[in-house]
């Protein structure tokens, strides 16, 4: 997994880079996805607006989120929370919710409830 951190209109400090790396490692550490790259773009649009964008490139899809706030650290926290939620939703969608045995594979048991239902209606 390659993590790319870029800044628009300013240079990203080492403190910001380390915080982003820690948060991403915490979110993506235990996930069994084939993540090729994670791109984080930090932007200062005006004197008081900070924007954080995160794009996670998976094998067959892309997960992205962006947040605009007044504080850069707050924007990073919010966008990481959004990415964590989206990754959990993606994993839940891709997870197979089927059991390992089907109803056809389960042997019929003698004295099932069918016999008692037939007797109840006669």
BELRAKA-V555690 format. One line per field, one symbol per residue. ss: DSSP state (2 for helix, 1 for strand, 0 for the rest). burial: 1 if it has 16 or more other ideal C-beta (glycine too) atoms within 10 Angstrom, else 0. A space follows every 50 residues. Layout:
BEGIN
ss: ???
burial: ???
END
This chain:
BEGIN
ss: 01111111000002222222222222220000000011111111110011 11111110000111111110022222222222222222222222000000 0000000000002222222220
burial: 00001010000100010011001100110000101001111110000001 11111110000010101010010011111101110010010000000000 0000000000000000000000
END
